[in-house]
Amino acid sequence: MSVTRTLARLALVAAATVAPALPVVAQSRPPYDVEIARPTTDLPDGTPAHATFDLSRTLKNWAGTDGAGCCVMASTANNAIVLGSTDVAETIRRISSARPGGHWPEKYRDQMREVVARHPGVIWVQDPSADYETLRRWNELGVPLGTTYGWGRRYGQPIAHMVSVAHVGPYDDGWCVVVDNNFPREAVLLPAPEYWRRATIGSPVGRTWMTAILSTRGVPEPEPEPEPAPAPAPNPGPASPPTPTDVIAVIALVVASLSLVVALLAYRTY
């Protein structure tokens, strides 16, 4: 992961925004019950999702010691796998399966602190009241998200659940891609308004609980700046032709040298 992208993710932590919730409905999309199960998280035109899942590696939801599900932690574990850390995902599974299931923000915080104690490089964030544009900003940086999810065609009734979100598109005319840890070998493609309706079921203010792992290896060290290339030597240009003064000086030096030689010979002769 590049330094720039990681730092951009951390900047969003410090710049959490409070924006009015988007309306649950919009009239620019097909009927809201559109739900397309797919074997990939790619968009309909083949474009990869902002966070690409390998569905052959996605973990299925597991139960805690009381038999209740651990969907919140399962979505976080799957998001860690997307970031390339199966060891972090396994730690999340072990910690949460050794305790009663069912999660809420404070319980999630406590268990993630345990995860960080074993993997100090893990950087995570949660927002119990996230708006749609907050999800988009995180996801556009390649962050796979966990969000609440209150309905699905396979369930046929309201549910209390959390899923992974691979892609959050523009609200008016975009798509969202969900990976449900109860059905981990498929992705669900939804018009953005339908996804948002499901994500906010049960919320009195039209928001969703969002979780995200930003990095499993800490903040990477900035790459050293390359040494500047040495400046090229100045070009002396073509040599200037000798001037008459230069020629006279050379002739005078030659005559003087010959006179000295003659004098020395004369000295030795006599």
N, C-alpha and C positions, 0 to 999 in steps of 0.2 A: 504494500500500500504506500502510495506516495506521501511525502511529508506534507505537501500542500493540501491534499484531500483530508488527511488526518487532522491537521490544524483547523481546516474549515469546519470539520465536525465539532471540534472542541469549541470553536467560536460560537456555534449555535447554542451550546449549553449556556454560555454567558449572555446570549442575546435572545433568550426566550421571549416571544411576543404574545400579547394578549389581543386577539382579534375577534370580532363578532363571529359567531358560528354561522356556517353557510346554511342555506335552507335545505331541508331534507329532499325536496323535489325540484326538478328542473324540467322544462318541456322540450329540450333540444336533443334528447336521446330516445332510443326505442323504449318499449315498456320496461318497467323497472325490475320485472322478475326474470330478465334475461340472465342466464347463468350457463356458461359454457365450460364443461370439464375438459381439460387438455392434459397431455402427457409431458408438457413442457411449460416453463414460465414465460416463453416468448410471447410477444404481442401478435395479433392476427396477421400483420404484414411481415412477420419474421424478425422484427427488431427485438433484440434481447431486452429483457426487463432491466431496470436500474440495478437490481440485485438478482443475480442469476442463481437459481437453485438446481442442484443435481438431485432430482426426485428419487433416484435409486439409493440415495444416502440419507434421506430425510427420516427422522425418528418418529415413531408412533407414540402418541400420548401414553403416559403410564399413570399408575395409581400411587397414592401415598399409603401410609400404614392403616388408614381408616377406610380405604377403598375409594375415596374421592379422587377425581382426576387432578393432574398437575399440568393442565394445558398452558398456563402462563409460563412455567419453567420449560415446558417442552418447546414452546415457540422460541424462547430465548436460546435453548440448546441448538435448535435447528438454525437459528440465525448465526450462532457461533461457528457452525459447520460451514456456512456460506463464507465466513471470513477465514476458513482454513484451519480451525482449531477443534478437532475432534476430541482432544484431551479435555478442553474446557467444557465441551458438551457433555462428556462423560461425568465430569465432576458435578455439573448442574444436576444431572439425572440422579447421581448417588445421594447428593445432599437432600434433594426434594423427596425422593422415594423413601427415605429413612424417617420421614415426618408425615403428619397428617396432610392430606391433599387440600386443595382449595387455596387460593391466594388472593390477597388484596395488597395495596401499595406498601403498607408498612411491613407485612410479612415478606413480600418480594424484596424489599430493601434489605431486610435482615439476612435472607438467604444469599443474596448477591454479595453482601459483605463477606460471608463465609467463602464464597467462590473467589473473591479477590484475595482473601488471606492465603489461598492455595495457589492462585495464579495472579501475582501482583501486576502483571501487564494488562489485565482486563480493565477496560474503561467502559462504563455503562451509564445509561441515563433513563429516567422515566418521567412521564408527564401524565398525571391522573386526569387532566382536563385539556387534552390537545385538540386544536382545531385542524381543519383539513389542510390549510396551507402550511402549518407546521409539519405535518406528515410529508407533504411534497418536498419541502426544503431538505429535510433529513434524507429522504429517499433519493433525491436527485444527486446526492453525494455518494450513492452506492450503498447506503445503509439499509439492510433488511430490518423491517419493523415488526413488532408484536402489537396488535391492537385487539380490543374487545370486538366481539362478533356475535350478534344476537339472533341470527336466523340463517338457515341454509336449506336448499331444496332437499337434501338428504335427511334433514331433521324433521321438516314439516311443522315445526312449532318453535316458539321463542326458546332460546337457549342462553345460558351464561357461559361464555366460552372466550378463548383468546386464540388467534391464529397468527401466522406469519404473513407479512405483506411484502411481495417481491417488487411490485410496481404501483406507484401512485401517479396517475396521469392528470392532465388538466380537468378541472371539475366539470366544465360545460360539455366538452366533447371528447374526453379521454377515457382510457380504460384503467382498471385496477386489477392486479393479479394477486390472488390469495392462495396460500398453501396451508391447508387445514391439517393439523397434526393427528386428527382422528382418521383422516384418509390421506396418508402421506405420499402416496404414489401418483397423485394427480394435482394439478393446479386448477383453480377456478377463475375464469375470466369474467369480469363484471363491468358494466358501465359505471363510471365514477359515482354518479348520484345513487345508484343502487348499493354500491359498496358502502358509501357513507351512511345510507339509511340503516344498513345492517350493523355498522360499527357504532352507531349512536343509539340503538334500541335500548331503552331503559334509562337513558341519560336525560334528566330534566332540562339540561341547558344545551343539548345538541353537541356534546363533545365525546371524545373517546379516551380511554386509558391507553397510553402508548408506552412501550418499552423498547429499548434499543441497546445493542452492544456496538460501540464505536470502534473498538480495537481490542485485540487479545494479546498484543505485544507492546503495549504502552505507546508513548509518543516517540516515533523514530527520531534519531539524531539527524539534524540537518546535514546534508552532504557538503563536504568542504568546497569552498569556492576554488575553481581552477586558477592556477598561477597565471598571471598575465603574460602573454608572449612578449619576448624582448623586442624593443623597437628596432626596426631595420636601420643599418648603418646608412648615413646620408650618402647619396650618390655624388661622387666628386665631379662627374661630368667629363667631357673631353678636355684633354690638355690644351692650353692656349699656345699658339705658335710663338716662337722666340721673337723678341723685339730687336731693332738695330742696336739698342744699348746693350742688350744681353750679348750680341755677337761681338761687339767691340771689347766687352769685358773679357770674353773668352780668348780673343786674339791677344790682348795685352797680357793675360796670364800665361799663354803659350810662349810669347816672346820673352817674358821675364824668366820663365823656366829655362829656355834655351841659353839666354845670357848667363844664367847661373852655371849651367853645364860647361859652357865655353870657358868661363873664368876658372872653374875647378880644374879643367884640363890644362889650361895655361899655367896654373899654380904648380901642378904636378910636373909639367915639362921643365919649368925653370926652377 
